[in-house]
Amino acid sequence: MDSGEPLGPHPLTALDRRVAGCRACPRLVEWREEVARTKRAAFADWTYWGRPVPGFGPPDARLLIVGLAPAAHGGNRTGRMFTGDRSGDVLYQALYDVGLASQPTSVSAADGLALYGVRITSPVHCAPPANKPTPRERDTCRPWLVQELRLLRPTLRAAVVLGAFGWQAALPAFAEAGWTVPRPRPAFAHGARVPLDGLDLFGCFHVSQRNTFTGRLTPQMLREVLRTAATAAGLG
């Protein structure tokens, strides 16, 4: 019987709030806050987020996209994964092209963007210096990803991991969250597809400027991986 009491936040929403308050890695805390204070000239009028960036997307997502870490003047500025930087420009355009996002651009957390059946997260939630978190920082942050995966498990059917660093971080997290990961662990490759129990894991080159500017990852290549993963996840 309905008691009439308001329901509390979804467990994933509560997890996101805890992620945003994390201060576990001193180097990352110092860097993200220093960037938020000094800013980039182009964003001088912004109030930077300057905290860990939680995942973004519905709590019943069937497809998960796993990146690397927030960009110093992207997610660390806007407070949303892949929002406000050139990597995000490429990713959200591709998600829109294959019918998984409501709009092709992502410029701020208040721009109205919605994802359809997709959630985006990363193994490291703080912007790292030179875009390079250390293995220790990756491992310190892993429990957040494990908790997120456990909460998503009832609906999650596919995941796209962007880049080798994300792949190396994601496999042990999926294993700890309860999926059976093959041993030896499969190597990262663009287009790799690894069936776990009830979930298909896909590898994709990261949407970094280095990859997209050089043509190592083209929009067509990205769309193909996303379409295949969406089909595996049961998204129309």
Disulfide bonds with the S-S distance in Angstrom:
none
